[in-house]
Amino acid sequence: MNYQPTAEQLEKAKQLREASSRKAQEAVDSFERCDTDGFLSQWASSLNSQLDHTNAQLLEAGGVYEFDAVFDLRGNYQPAVLIDTRFGRAWSLADSSGKFLNPPVFLPSRPARASTIKKKGYTIGTVIRKAHAKLAGKVNVGVAIVPSEGWTKEPLEVISKDIYSEDSSCQPA
């Protein structure tokens, strides 16, 4: 599929780039005025500059981004939410409405070996979804790109149903 940006998206991207430049300049100006005494406002200005810049890039790409997704071994899309656990990031399988399965089913987000996830009957693929950037984190805050319509909605396009197989392309021959 072709995800060309609309005129509105391009105009919004231009506005975000201008805002990003202003915020980056605010951080520089704050440092020149008060050295590191204004570190918190400098940090916030820089972070918001990065957020606006990333959102502008997404809009210029048509408002979409490539994400990992869960598929069963037959290649069917499986709704799942990417969550943080005490063991790292993991997929929590959900039903089509976005409710977590009961009993819960957790899968590693990107295991090093395909067998780790395939022995549970699933695999990881890649999909295109509408996306936006947001600030994320508790202590180490940064910019994260997330699906605009949530993790469980059907993707706009499937790129690969299995990142571990040699022939994982979903493109027509």
C-alpha positions as CSV (number, residue, x, y, z in Angstrom):
1,M,0.0,0.0,0.0
2,N,1.0,3.6,-0.5
3,Y,0.9,5.8,2.5
4,Q,1.4,9.3,1.1
5,P,0.8,12.2,3.5
6,T,-2.2,14.4,2.9
7,A,-1.9,18.1,2.5
8,E,-3.2,18.5,6.1
9,Q,-0.6,16.1,7.4
10,L,2.2,18.0,5.6
11,E,0.9,21.3,7.0
12,K,0.8,19.9,10.5
13,A,4.3,18.4,10.1
14,K,5.6,21.9,9.0
15,Q,4.0,23.4,12.2
16,L,5.5,20.7,14.4
17,R,9.0,21.2,12.8
18,E,8.7,25.0,13.5
19,A,7.6,24.3,17.1
20,S,10.5,21.7,17.5
21,S,13.0,24.3,16.4
22,R,11.6,26.9,18.8
23,K,11.8,24.5,21.7
24,A,15.4,23.4,20.8
25,Q,16.3,27.1,20.7
26,E,14.6,27.7,24.1
27,A,16.9,25.0,25.6
28,V,20.0,26.6,24.1
29,D,18.9,30.1,25.3
30,S,18.2,28.8,28.8
31,F,21.7,27.2,29.0
32,E,23.3,30.5,27.8
33,R,21.4,32.5,30.4
34,C,21.9,30.4,33.4
35,D,24.3,27.6,32.6
36,T,23.1,24.4,34.3
37,D,20.9,26.1,36.9
38,G,18.0,25.8,34.4
39,F,18.7,22.1,33.7
40,L,15.1,21.0,34.2
41,S,13.6,23.5,31.8
42,Q,16.4,22.8,29.3
43,W,15.6,19.0,29.6
44,A,11.9,19.6,29.1
45,S,12.4,21.9,26.1
46,S,14.8,19.4,24.5
47,L,12.4,16.5,25.1
48,N,9.4,18.4,23.7
49,S,11.5,19.4,20.7
50,Q,12.3,15.7,20.1
51,L,8.6,14.8,20.5
52,D,7.5,17.4,17.9
53,H,10.2,16.4,15.5
54,T,9.2,12.7,15.7
55,N,5.6,13.5,15.2
56,A,6.5,15.6,12.2
57,Q,8.5,12.7,10.7
58,L,5.5,10.3,11.2
59,L,3.1,12.7,9.5
60,E,5.5,13.1,6.6
61,A,5.4,9.3,6.3
62,G,1.7,9.3,6.0
63,G,1.0,8.9,9.7
64,V,2.0,5.2,9.8
65,Y,4.8,3.2,11.2
66,E,6.0,-0.4,11.2
67,F,5.4,-2.4,14.4
68,D,5.9,-6.0,15.5
69,A,2.7,-8.1,15.9
70,V,1.8,-11.6,17.1
71,F,0.6,-14.2,14.6
72,D,-0.4,-17.9,15.2
73,L,1.6,-20.5,13.3
74,R,-1.1,-20.6,10.5
75,G,-0.4,-16.9,9.9
76,N,-3.5,-15.5,11.5
77,Y,-3.2,-12.1,13.2
78,Q,-3.6,-12.5,17.0
79,P,-4.5,-9.3,19.0
80,A,-1.9,-8.7,21.7
81,V,-0.7,-5.8,23.8
82,L,3.0,-5.0,24.3
83,I,3.5,-4.6,28.1
84,D,6.4,-4.1,30.5
85,T,6.9,-6.8,33.0
86,R,9.5,-7.4,35.7
87,F,11.2,-9.7,33.3
88,G,11.2,-7.2,30.4
89,R,8.8,-6.4,27.6
90,A,6.3,-9.1,26.7
91,W,3.1,-9.6,24.6
92,S,-0.1,-10.3,26.5
93,L,-2.6,-11.9,24.2
94,A,-6.1,-10.4,24.0
95,D,-9.4,-11.0,22.4
96,S,-10.7,-8.8,19.5
97,S,-12.1,-6.3,21.9
98,G,-8.7,-5.7,23.6
99,K,-9.5,-7.6,26.8
100,F,-6.7,-9.8,28.1
101,L,-7.2,-13.5,27.8
102,N,-8.1,-15.3,31.0
103,P,-6.0,-17.2,32.0
104,P,-3.4,-14.8,30.7
105,V,-1.0,-15.8,28.0
106,F,2.3,-14.0,27.9
107,L,4.9,-14.2,25.1
108,P,8.4,-12.7,25.0
109,S,8.4,-9.6,22.8
110,R,11.3,-10.5,20.6
111,P,13.0,-13.7,21.6
112,A,16.5,-14.5,20.2
113,R,15.4,-18.0,19.2
114,A,12.2,-18.7,17.1
115,S,11.6,-21.9,19.1
116,T,11.0,-19.9,22.3
117,I,7.8,-18.4,21.0
118,K,6.9,-21.1,18.4
119,K,6.6,-23.8,21.0
120,K,3.7,-21.8,22.4
121,G,2.0,-21.8,19.0
122,Y,2.8,-18.2,18.0
123,T,5.3,-16.2,16.1
124,I,6.2,-12.5,15.6
125,G,5.6,-10.6,12.3
126,T,5.6,-7.0,11.2
127,V,2.7,-4.8,10.4
128,I,1.8,-1.2,9.4
129,R,-0.3,0.8,11.8
130,K,-1.4,4.4,12.2
131,A,1.0,5.9,14.7
132,H,2.0,8.9,16.8
133,A,4.8,9.8,19.2
134,K,4.4,10.4,22.9
135,L,6.5,10.8,26.0
136,A,7.0,7.6,27.8
137,G,8.9,6.4,30.9
138,K,8.9,7.0,34.6
139,V,12.5,7.8,35.5
140,N,14.1,7.8,32.0
141,V,11.6,9.7,30.0
142,G,11.9,9.6,26.2
143,V,10.0,9.7,23.0
144,A,8.1,6.5,22.0
145,I,6.3,5.7,18.8
146,V,3.0,4.0,19.6
147,P,0.0,2.8,17.5
148,S,-2.7,5.5,17.4
149,E,-5.6,3.0,17.5
150,G,-4.1,0.7,20.1
151,W,-2.2,-2.6,19.8
152,T,-5.2,-4.9,19.3
153,K,-6.9,-3.3,16.3
154,E,-6.4,-5.1,13.0
155,P,-3.3,-3.6,11.3
156,L,-3.5,-1.6,8.0
157,E,-1.1,-3.9,6.3
158,V,0.8,-7.1,7.1
159,I,4.4,-6.9,6.0
160,S,5.6,-10.3,7.4
161,K,3.8,-13.0,9.3
162,D,7.0,-14.6,10.6
163,I,10.2,-12.6,11.1
164,Y,12.1,-15.9,11.8
165,S,11.3,-17.6,8.5
166,E,13.3,-17.1,5.3
167,D,10.2,-16.6,3.2
168,S,8.2,-14.3,5.4
169,S,7.0,-11.9,2.7
170,C,3.3,-11.2,2.4
171,Q,3.7,-9.4,-0.9
172,P,1.9,-10.9,-3.9
173,A,4.2,-12.7,-6.4
